[in-house]
């Protein structure tokens, strides 16, 4: 979770604000990269982070659900 939060902070604050001047020397779709991250890139990264988080939590839920079911069967 910490790594996802750090990625969000770097993409949203870092690329969109702090490193925007440096990123503006590169172009993406005819627009400066710093502007692109501030307008679109950080939102796309945020949605991807949400998807990764959902997949990881579903895996964790499935693992703990199977462990809980196994302990209920053993205890019953």
PyMOL commands that place a pseudoatom at each C-alpha (Angstrom):
pseudoatom trace, name=CA, resn=UNK, resi=1, chain=A, elem=C, hetatm=0, pos=[0.000, 0.000, 0.000]
pseudoatom trace, name=CA, resn=UNK, resi=2, chain=A, elem=C, hetatm=0, pos=[2.874, 2.344, 0.790]
pseudoatom trace, name=CA, resn=UNK, resi=3, chain=A, elem=C, hetatm=0, pos=[4.401, 1.832, -2.642]
pseudoatom trace, name=CA, resn=UNK, resi=4, chain=A, elem=C, hetatm=0, pos=[1.062, 2.658, -4.316]
pseudoatom trace, name=CA, resn=UNK, resi=5, chain=A, elem=C, hetatm=0, pos=[0.764, 5.828, -2.228]
pseudoatom trace, name=CA, resn=UNK, resi=6, chain=A, elem=C, hetatm=0, pos=[4.302, 6.849, -3.137]
pseudoatom trace, name=CA, resn=UNK, resi=7, chain=A, elem=C, hetatm=0, pos=[3.591, 6.243, -6.814]
pseudoatom trace, name=CA, resn=UNK, resi=8, chain=A, elem=C, hetatm=0, pos=[0.454, 8.376, -6.532]
pseudoatom trace, name=CA, resn=UNK, resi=9, chain=A, elem=C, hetatm=0, pos=[2.402, 11.199, -4.853]
pseudoatom trace, name=CA, resn=UNK, resi=10, chain=A, elem=C, hetatm=0, pos=[5.177, 11.102, -7.440]
pseudoatom trace, name=CA, resn=UNK, resi=11, chain=A, elem=C, hetatm=0, pos=[2.745, 11.056, -10.369]
pseudoatom trace, name=CA, resn=UNK, resi=12, chain=A, elem=C, hetatm=0, pos=[0.331, 13.636, -8.998]
pseudoatom trace, name=CA, resn=UNK, resi=13, chain=A, elem=C, hetatm=0, pos=[2.539, 16.094, -7.176]
pseudoatom trace, name=CA, resn=UNK, resi=14, chain=A, elem=C, hetatm=0, pos=[5.954, 15.289, -8.576]
pseudoatom trace, name=CA, resn=UNK, resi=15, chain=A, elem=C, hetatm=0, pos=[5.281, 15.004, -12.306]
pseudoatom trace, name=CA, resn=UNK, resi=16, chain=A, elem=C, hetatm=0, pos=[2.380, 17.436, -12.376]
pseudoatom trace, name=CA, resn=UNK, resi=17, chain=A, elem=C, hetatm=0, pos=[3.903, 20.214, -10.270]
pseudoatom trace, name=CA, resn=UNK, resi=18, chain=A, elem=C, hetatm=0, pos=[7.459, 19.780, -9.005]
pseudoatom trace, name=CA, resn=UNK, resi=19, chain=A, elem=C, hetatm=0, pos=[9.100, 18.295, -12.111]
pseudoatom trace, name=CA, resn=UNK, resi=20, chain=A, elem=C, hetatm=0, pos=[6.805, 19.972, -14.667]
pseudoatom trace, name=CA, resn=UNK, resi=21, chain=A, elem=C, hetatm=0, pos=[9.441, 22.424, -15.918]
pseudoatom trace, name=CA, resn=UNK, resi=22, chain=A, elem=C, hetatm=0, pos=[11.921, 19.619, -16.577]
pseudoatom trace, name=CA, resn=UNK, resi=23, chain=A, elem=C, hetatm=0, pos=[9.257, 17.391, -18.147]
pseudoatom trace, name=CA, resn=UNK, resi=24, chain=A, elem=C, hetatm=0, pos=[8.145, 20.207, -20.468]
pseudoatom trace, name=CA, resn=UNK, resi=25, chain=A, elem=C, hetatm=0, pos=[11.223, 19.666, -22.614]
pseudoatom trace, name=CA, resn=UNK, resi=26, chain=A, elem=C, hetatm=0, pos=[9.572, 16.443, -23.855]
pseudoatom trace, name=CA, resn=UNK, resi=27, chain=A, elem=C, hetatm=0, pos=[6.442, 16.283, -26.014]
pseudoatom trace, name=CA, resn=UNK, resi=28, chain=A, elem=C, hetatm=0, pos=[3.537, 13.825, -25.874]
pseudoatom trace, name=CA, resn=UNK, resi=29, chain=A, elem=C, hetatm=0, pos=[0.818, 14.187, -28.486]
pseudoatom trace, name=CA, resn=UNK, resi=30, chain=A, elem=C, hetatm=0, pos=[2.037, 17.681, -29.334]
pseudoatom trace, name=CA, resn=UNK, resi=31, chain=A, elem=C, hetatm=0, pos=[1.801, 18.902, -25.737]
pseudoatom trace, name=CA, resn=UNK, resi=32, chain=A, elem=C, hetatm=0, pos=[4.581, 19.428, -23.184]
pseudoatom trace, name=CA, resn=UNK, resi=33, chain=A, elem=C, hetatm=0, pos=[4.895, 16.356, -20.946]
pseudoatom trace, name=CA, resn=UNK, resi=34, chain=A, elem=C, hetatm=0, pos=[4.625, 18.376, -17.717]
pseudoatom trace, name=CA, resn=UNK, resi=35, chain=A, elem=C, hetatm=0, pos=[1.329, 19.869, -18.888]
pseudoatom trace, name=CA, resn=UNK, resi=36, chain=A, elem=C, hetatm=0, pos=[0.128, 16.423, -19.977]
pseudoatom trace, name=CA, resn=UNK, resi=37, chain=A, elem=C, hetatm=0, pos=[0.878, 14.923, -16.548]
pseudoatom trace, name=CA, resn=UNK, resi=38, chain=A, elem=C, hetatm=0, pos=[-0.837, 17.805, -14.783]
pseudoatom trace, name=CA, resn=UNK, resi=39, chain=A, elem=C, hetatm=0, pos=[-3.961, 17.461, -16.937]
pseudoatom trace, name=CA, resn=UNK, resi=40, chain=A, elem=C, hetatm=0, pos=[-4.246, 13.779, -17.878]
pseudoatom trace, name=CA, resn=UNK, resi=41, chain=A, elem=C, hetatm=0, pos=[-1.316, 11.666, -16.771]
pseudoatom trace, name=CA, resn=UNK, resi=42, chain=A, elem=C, hetatm=0, pos=[-1.846, 11.871, -13.037]
pseudoatom trace, name=CA, resn=UNK, resi=43, chain=A, elem=C, hetatm=0, pos=[-5.515, 10.913, -13.473]
pseudoatom trace, name=CA, resn=UNK, resi=44, chain=A, elem=C, hetatm=0, pos=[-4.585, 7.904, -15.616]
pseudoatom trace, name=CA, resn=UNK, resi=45, chain=A, elem=C, hetatm=0, pos=[-1.938, 6.838, -13.095]
pseudoatom trace, name=CA, resn=UNK, resi=46, chain=A, elem=C, hetatm=0, pos=[-4.485, 7.215, -10.277]
pseudoatom trace, name=CA, resn=UNK, resi=47, chain=A, elem=C, hetatm=0, pos=[-7.009, 4.989, -12.082]
pseudoatom trace, name=CA, resn=UNK, resi=48, chain=A, elem=C, hetatm=0, pos=[-4.288, 2.377, -12.722]
pseudoatom trace, name=CA, resn=UNK, resi=49, chain=A, elem=C, hetatm=0, pos=[-3.336, 2.477, -9.034]
pseudoatom trace, name=CA, resn=UNK, resi=50, chain=A, elem=C, hetatm=0, pos=[-6.983, 1.852, -8.117]
pseudoatom trace, name=CA, resn=UNK, resi=51, chain=A, elem=C, hetatm=0, pos=[-7.079, -1.146, -10.468]
pseudoatom trace, name=CA, resn=UNK, resi=52, chain=A, elem=C, hetatm=0, pos=[-3.862, -2.598, -9.018]
pseudoatom trace, name=CA, resn=UNK, resi=53, chain=A, elem=C, hetatm=0, pos=[-5.164, -2.071, -5.498]
pseudoatom trace, name=CA, resn=UNK, resi=54, chain=A, elem=C, hetatm=0, pos=[-8.477, -3.786, -6.317]
pseudoatom trace, name=CA, resn=UNK, resi=55, chain=A, elem=C, hetatm=0, pos=[-6.731, -6.801, -7.861]
pseudoatom trace, name=CA, resn=UNK, resi=56, chain=A, elem=C, hetatm=0, pos=[-4.356, -7.138, -4.906]
pseudoatom trace, name=CA, resn=UNK, resi=57, chain=A, elem=C, hetatm=0, pos=[-7.164, -6.840, -2.360]
pseudoatom trace, name=CA, resn=UNK, resi=58, chain=A, elem=C, hetatm=0, pos=[-9.280, -9.415, -4.219]
pseudoatom trace, name=CA, resn=UNK, resi=59, chain=A, elem=C, hetatm=0, pos=[-6.367, -11.851, -4.096]
pseudoatom trace, name=CA, resn=UNK, resi=60, chain=A, elem=C, hetatm=0, pos=[-5.861, -11.188, -0.397]
pseudoatom trace, name=CA, resn=UNK, resi=61, chain=A, elem=C, hetatm=0, pos=[-9.594, -11.598, 0.308]
pseudoatom trace, name=CA, resn=UNK, resi=62, chain=A, elem=C, hetatm=0, pos=[-9.662, -14.908, -1.562]
pseudoatom trace, name=CA, resn=UNK, resi=63, chain=A, elem=C, hetatm=0, pos=[-6.649, -16.195, 0.358]
pseudoatom trace, name=CA, resn=UNK, resi=64, chain=A, elem=C, hetatm=0, pos=[-8.021, -15.261, 3.767]
pseudoatom trace, name=CA, resn=UNK, resi=65, chain=A, elem=C, hetatm=0, pos=[-11.510, -16.442, 2.854]
pseudoatom trace, name=CA, resn=UNK, resi=66, chain=A, elem=C, hetatm=0, pos=[-10.168, -19.906, 1.997]
pseudoatom trace, name=CA, resn=UNK, resi=67, chain=A, elem=C, hetatm=0, pos=[-8.159, -19.984, 5.243]
pseudoatom trace, name=CA, resn=UNK, resi=68, chain=A, elem=C, hetatm=0, pos=[-11.239, -18.965, 7.254]
pseudoatom trace, name=CA, resn=UNK, resi=69, chain=A, elem=C, hetatm=0, pos=[-13.373, -21.603, 5.529]
pseudoatom trace, name=CA, resn=UNK, resi=70, chain=A, elem=C, hetatm=0, pos=[-10.734, -24.253, 6.265]
pseudoatom trace, name=CA, resn=UNK, resi=71, chain=A, elem=C, hetatm=0, pos=[-10.563, -23.274, 9.950]
pseudoatom trace, name=CA, resn=UNK, resi=72, chain=A, elem=C, hetatm=0, pos=[-14.381, -23.364, 10.224]
pseudoatom trace, name=CA, resn=UNK, resi=73, chain=A, elem=C, hetatm=0, pos=[-14.461, -26.859, 8.734]
pseudoatom trace, name=CA, resn=UNK, resi=74, chain=A, elem=C, hetatm=0, pos=[-11.738, -28.047, 11.104]
pseudoatom trace, name=CA, resn=UNK, resi=75, chain=A, elem=C, hetatm=0, pos=[-13.425, -26.478, 14.134]
pseudoatom trace, name=CA, resn=UNK, resi=76, chain=A, elem=C, hetatm=0, pos=[-16.943, -27.655, 13.346]
for i in range(1, 76): cmd.bond("trace and resi %d" % i, "trace and resi %d" % (i + 1))
show_as sticks, trace
zoom trace
